């Protein structure tokens, strides 16, 4: 009985693979333009049998093709067989995936893609819908991913900040830092030191080293409500302990210069050594 079950399961897997493969049509110079003309949405993967990244991407591409075939025509071009098409579409690296709408190229991706990346490339609304639902169910990582998507798209920064804020509230340290950094530099939003400090503090409390370091700089440069030399030392030291090498170098400078704290060359050397051990070239140079 177990043997029969294994055979049936094997046949089912083989059938699924066959159906997925049949969802991708190989195009030639003779069929390419006709395919673009006859389909509103066409995605084409330019690849070759010798290309390792192409072969790694193939099962993901086939799977997405099977899932989305009702709305998009999935195709592939073997660049070894169709060198003319490669020249026409300026294919310089493999794999290259191009999305056509109404016969015109609207976007392309160079390099291997996993399943989710292919879905996002072909049908972003599908992935965004999935992530939005997950975020609503308090999945902090997916809220963060939505923040990254809208931030990188450069279209809806306020929406990105809303998702980052929700992810930060749910405990995603990266989102707290993203918000702090954007408010600190005025990156896509109005510069706001108060908000930058707030989110740096949240990320630092969760032991995110770069946040502690940047917060120390804010205190050192008077970008917070008031300068606080003790906070500068405390935050640099914490960031250094969290293995953020820039912080080790900066606190060493503080002790070496003796401007905001009593000069202490032994402490300076200690932190330069820590920074050097973490790969900070300036710290290593200071030890010579």
C-alpha positions in Angstrom: 0.0 0.0 0.0 2.8 2.4 0.9 4.5 1.7 -2.4 1.3 2.5 -4.3 0.9 5.8 -2.4 4.5 6.8 -3.2 3.9 6.0 -6.9 0.7 8.1 -6.9 2.4 11.0 -5.2 5.3 10.8 -7.6 2.9 10.9 -10.5 1.1 13.9 -9.1 4.4 15.8 -8.6 5.4 15.0 -12.2 2.1 16.2 -13.5 2.4 19.5 -11.6 5.9 20.0 -13.1 4.6 19.2 -16.6 1.7 21.6 -16.3 4.0 24.3 -15.0 6.4 23.8 -17.9 3.6 23.9 -20.4 2.6 27.3 -19.0 5.8 28.8 -20.4 6.1 29.1 -24.2 9.5 29.2 -25.9 9.6 32.0 -28.5 11.6 32.5 -31.6 12.2 35.4 -34.0 9.2 34.2 -36.0 6.7 34.2 -33.1 8.0 36.9 -30.8 6.3 40.0 -32.3 3.1 38.1 -32.9 3.0 37.0 -29.3 3.4 40.6 -28.1 0.6 41.7 -30.5 -1.9 39.0 -29.4 -1.5 39.4 -25.6 -2.0 42.4 -23.4 0.5 41.3 -20.8 3.6 39.2 -21.7 6.6 38.4 -19.6 9.7 37.0 -21.3 12.7 35.4 -19.6 15.9 35.5 -21.7 18.1 32.6 -20.6 20.4 29.8 -21.8 21.0 26.2 -20.8 24.6 26.9 -19.6 23.4 29.8 -17.3 23.3 28.5 -13.7 21.2 31.5 -12.4 18.7 30.8 -15.2 18.4 27.2 -14.2 18.0 28.1 -10.6 15.2 30.5 -11.5 13.4 28.1 -13.8 11.2 26.2 -11.3 10.1 29.5 -9.7 9.3 31.0 -13.1 7.4 27.9 -14.1 5.4 27.9 -10.9 4.4 31.6 -11.2 3.5 31.0 -14.8 1.1 28.3 -13.8 -0.5 30.5 -11.1 -0.9 33.7 -13.2 -1.4 32.3 -16.7 -5.0 33.6 -16.8 -3.8 37.2 -16.8 -0.3 37.1 -18.3 1.4 35.2 -21.1 4.7 33.7 -19.9 7.4 33.0 -22.4 11.2 32.3 -22.6 13.8 32.9 -25.2 16.9 30.7 -25.6 19.6 33.3 -26.3 21.9 30.7 -27.9 19.2 30.0 -30.5 17.9 33.5 -30.9 20.9 35.8 -30.9 19.1 38.3 -33.1 16.4 38.8 -30.4 19.1 39.2 -27.8 20.6 42.0 -29.9 17.3 43.8 -30.5 16.4 43.8 -26.8 20.0 44.6 -25.6 20.4 41.5 -23.5 23.8 41.9 -21.9 23.4 39.5 -18.9 21.4 36.4 -18.1 18.8 35.9 -17.0 17.0 39.0 -18.1 13.3 39.2 -17.6 11.2 41.7 -19.4 7.5 42.7 -18.9 5.6 43.9 -21.9 2.2 45.7 -21.8 0.3 46.3 -25.0 3.4 45.3 -26.9 5.8 47.7 -25.2 8.4 47.1 -22.6 7.5 48.5 -19.3 10.1 47.1 -17.0 13.0 44.6 -16.8 15.0 42.8 -14.2 18.5 41.5 -14.7 19.7 38.5 -12.6 18.0 35.6 -11.0 14.7 36.0 -9.2 12.9 33.9 -6.6 9.2 33.2 -6.7 8.1 36.2 -4.7 10.3 38.5 -6.7 8.8 37.2 -9.9 5.3 37.7 -8.6 6.2 41.2 -7.5 7.7 41.9 -10.9 4.7 40.5 -12.9 1.8 41.3 -10.6 2.7 43.5 -7.6 -0.9 43.9 -6.6 -1.0 40.1 -5.8 2.0 40.3 -3.5 1.0 43.6 -1.9 -2.4 42.2 -1.1 -0.9 39.2 0.6 1.5 41.3 2.6 -1.1 43.9 3.5 -3.4 41.1 4.9 -0.5 39.7 6.9 0.4 43.1 8.2 -3.1 43.7 9.3 -2.8 40.4 11.2 0.2 42.0 13.1 3.1 40.4 11.2 5.8 43.0 11.9 8.2 41.7 9.2 5.6 42.0 6.5 4.7 45.5 7.6 8.4 46.3 7.3 8.5 44.8 3.8 5.6 46.9 2.7 7.4 50.0 4.1 10.5 49.1 2.0 8.4 48.5 -1.1 6.7 51.9 -1.0 9.9 53.6 0.1 11.9 52.2 -2.8 9.1 52.8 -5.3 9.5 56.5 -4.3 5.9 57.1 -4.9 4.0 57.0 -1.6 6.5 57.9 1.2 3.7 58.6 3.7 2.3 55.1 3.1 5.8 53.7 3.6 6.2 55.6 6.9 2.8 54.3 8.1 3.9 50.7 7.5 7.3 51.3 9.1 5.5 52.9 12.1 3.2 49.9 12.5 6.1 47.5 12.2 8.1 49.5 14.7 5.2 49.4 17.2 5.0 45.7 16.7 8.7 45.4 17.6 10.5 45.5 14.3 13.8 47.2 15.0 14.7 47.8 11.4 11.6 49.8 10.9 12.3 52.0 13.9 15.7 52.7 12.5 14.4 53.4 9.0 12.0 56.0 10.3 14.7 57.6 12.5 17.1 57.8 9.6 14.6 59.3 7.2 13.6 62.0 9.8 17.2 62.6 10.7 18.3 63.2 7.0 15.0 64.5 5.7 15.0 61.6 3.2 11.6 61.7 1.5 10.0 63.4 4.6 10.5 66.7 6.3 13.5 66.7 8.6 12.4 66.3 12.2 15.1 65.8 14.9 12.5 65.1 17.6 11.0 62.2 15.7 14.4 61.0 14.7 15.5 60.9 18.3 12.3 59.1 19.3 12.8 56.3 16.8 16.5 56.0 17.3 15.8 55.6 21.0 13.3 52.8 20.3 15.8 51.0 18.0 18.7 51.5 20.4 16.6 50.1 23.3 16.3 47.0 21.2 20.1 46.8 20.8 20.4 48.1 17.2 23.9 49.3 17.3 23.8 51.9 14.4 20.8 53.6 16.1 22.7 54.0 19.4 25.6 55.4 17.4 23.5 57.9 15.4 21.7 58.9 18.6 25.1 59.6 20.2 26.0 61.9 17.3 22.7 63.8 17.8 23.6 64.4 21.4 27.2 65.3 20.6 26.1 67.8 17.9 23.3 69.3 19.9 20.5 68.1 17.6 18.5 66.8 20.6 16.8 69.1 23.1 20.1 69.7 24.8 23.7 68.5 24.6 24.4 65.6 27.0 28.0 64.5 27.2 27.2 61.6 29.4 24.7 60.3 26.9 27.3 60.6 24.2 29.7 58.4 26.0 27.0 55.9 27.1 25.6 55.5 23.6 28.9 55.3 21.8 30.0 52.6 24.4 26.8 50.7 23.9 27.0 50.8 20.1 30.7 49.7 20.3 29.7 46.8 22.6 27.1 45.9 20.0 30.0 45.6 17.5 29.3 48.8 15.5 32.9 49.7 14.6 32.2 53.4 13.8 31.1 53.9 17.4 34.3 52.3 18.8 36.3 54.7 16.7 34.2 57.8 17.6 34.4 57.1 21.4 38.1 56.6 21.1 38.3 60.1 19.4 36.3 61.6 22.3 38.8 60.2 24.8 41.8 61.2 22.7 40.7 64.8 22.1 39.4 65.3 25.7 36.9 68.0 24.6 33.7 66.7 26.2 35.4 64.4 28.7 38.7 64.2 30.5 41.4 63.2 28.1 42.3 59.5 28.6 44.7 57.9 26.1 44.5 54.5 27.6 40.7 54.4 27.1 41.3 55.8 23.6 43.7 53.0 22.8 41.2 50.5 24.2 38.4 51.6 21.9 40.7 52.0 18.9 41.7 48.3 19.4 38.1 47.3 19.6 37.3 49.2 16.4 40.3 47.8 14.7 39.3 44.2 15.7 35.9 44.9 14.1 37.6 45.9 10.8 37.6 49.7 11.1 40.5 50.9 9.0 40.7 54.4 10.7 40.9 52.7 14.1 43.7 50.5 13.0 45.5 53.5 11.5 45.2 55.4 14.8 47.0 52.6 16.6 50.1 53.0 14.4 
